[in-house]
Amino acid sequence: MTQIQVPALECIDDGQLLGSLEAIEDIRECYRVLKKGGLNIVGEVLKGQGAFYEMDHYPSEDVFDRETASQYYYHAHRDNHPEHGHFHLFLRAEALPDGFEPVLGPKGESRVAHLVAVSMDAWGYPTDLFAVNRWVTDESWLPAAVVISALDRFDIDHAYPSLPVNRWLGAMVRCFTPQIEALIRHRDAVVSQRSGQNLEQVLEDRSLEITGSIPINVEVWAARLEAEQSRRQNAGVRAPVAGYLRQIAEC
């Protein structure tokens, strides 16, 4: 199976580097205000929802922002993974580029694209990002390039069920955009490599559920980004033009 190709840090452009670092500050702020109240990300989503049942959506009606066409829910069903549960993040038709119809799944104004899933531990912290096959969420199957082009539109800009959780999810997408893009591209590669089946058969194949996963740690990623930012600042003063151009060419 093809490897997930996350770009090297030196190949991430300055805009994304800065965007990820800014998002990390938002993530830390969400943790700060929750911790002051003895709360966490998962607990906020589950509060007032009754018993936690495998496969059910939390909140029960999902979370949707009509202005941004962003949507998410939390649930659990992975017996072979030590997670508590995971978030599924989506964009609906209004946030997706025009002119692209899915090969399978809801069409037209009913289109909905799955962006990424975020695995959570029992203490309310993220452990992994993963991508899934179409049948898992009944999404509209759009090419990776189309989904990636809309990633920055994900934003839940209201307070239900929790403002810190909604802000945190948006910040997670901005922070880990390189990893999410890699997962979406890898998803398409995995699907295209399935032999003996046509595309629609692959997209409905229950033996293919998770197409790829990447472990994450916010603070480890932050340290790497900060080190890269420092390296670039120093290189901007000292590095000759030829060395800079060679580095760009290698990306």
URLINMO-V915412 format. One record per residue. RES is the residue in one small letter. OMEGA is omega as a letter, one per 30 degrees, with the letter a starting at -180 (999 if undefined). NEAR is the number of other ideal C-beta (glycine too) atoms within 10 Angstrom. Layout:
RES|OMEGA|NEAR  RES|OMEGA|NEAR
This chain:
m|a|9  t|l|11  q|l|9  i|a|18  q|l|11  v|a|18  p|l|14  a|a|11  l|a|16  e|l|14  c|l|13  i|a|18  d|a|12  d|a|9  g|l|8  q|l|16  l|l|18  l|l|12  g|l|16  s|l|23  l|l|17  e|l|13  a|l|22  i|l|21  e|l|12  d|l|17  i|l|26  r|l|14  e|l|14  c|l|23  y|a|18  r|a|10  v|l|12  l|a|19  k|l|11  k|l|8  g|a|10  g|a|7  l|l|17  n|a|20  i|a|25  v|a|22  g|l|15  e|a|20  v|a|24  l|a|19  k|l|12  g|a|6  q|a|15  g|a|9  a|a|6  f|a|14  y|l|11  e|l|10  m|l|7  d|l|16  h|l|15  y|f|22  p|a|18  s|a|9  e|a|9  d|l|13  v|a|23  f|l|16  d|a|19  r|a|10  e|a|11  t|a|18  a|l|20  s|a|25  q|l|21  y|l|24  y|l|20  y|l|27  h|a|18  a|l|18  h|a|13  r|a|18  d|a|6  n|a|6  h|a|15  p|a|9  e|l|19  h|l|19  g|a|21  h|l|25  f|l|23  h|a|20  l|a|25  f|l|21  l|l|24  r|a|20  a|a|16  e|a|13  a|a|22  l|a|21  p|l|13  d|l|5  g|l|6  f|l|15  e|a|11  p|l|21  v|l|13  l|l|16  g|a|20  p|a|16  k|l|12  g|a|9  e|l|8  s|a|11  r|l|22  v|a|20  a|l|26  h|a|25  l|a|25  v|l|27  a|a|24  v|l|26  s|a|22  m|l|21  d|a|15  a|l|11  w|l|10  g|l|20  y|a|16  p|l|22  t|a|17  d|l|19  l|l|24  f|l|21  a|a|26  v|l|21  n|a|23  r|a|25  w|a|17  v|a|18  t|a|16  d|a|11  e|l|24  s|a|26  w|l|24  l|a|26  p|a|14  a|a|18  a|a|13  v|a|16  v|a|27  i|a|17  s|a|14  a|a|16  l|a|19  d|l|13  r|a|16  f|a|24  d|l|20  i|a|23  d|l|12  h|a|14  a|l|11  y|f|13  p|a|17  s|l|20  l|l|15  p|l|21  v|a|26  n|l|23  r|a|19  w|a|26  l|l|23  g|l|24  a|l|22  m|l|26  v|a|21  r|a|21  c|a|26  f|l|25  t|l|19  p|l|20  q|a|20  i|l|25  e|l|20  a|l|22  l|a|24  i|l|25  r|l|21  h|l|22  r|a|24  d|l|17  a|l|17  v|a|19  v|a|19  s|a|10  q|l|10  r|a|16  s|l|5  g|l|6  q|l|13  n|a|8  l|a|14  e|l|12  q|l|10  v|a|22  l|l|21  e|a|13  d|a|15  r|l|8  s|l|7  l|a|18  e|l|13  i|a|17  t|l|21  g|a|20  s|l|18  i|l|18  p|a|12  i|l|18  n|a|12  v|a|18  e|l|10  v|l|10  w|l|19  a|a|18  a|l|11  r|l|13  l|a|20  e|l|13  a|l|11  e|l|17  q|l|16  s|l|10  r|a|13  r|l|15  q|l|9  n|a|10  a|l|14  g|l|9  v|a|6  r|a|7  a|l|15  p|a|9  v|a|7  a|l|8  g|l|10  y|a|13  l|l|11  r|l|11  q|l|13  i|a|10  a|a|7  e|l|9  c|999|10
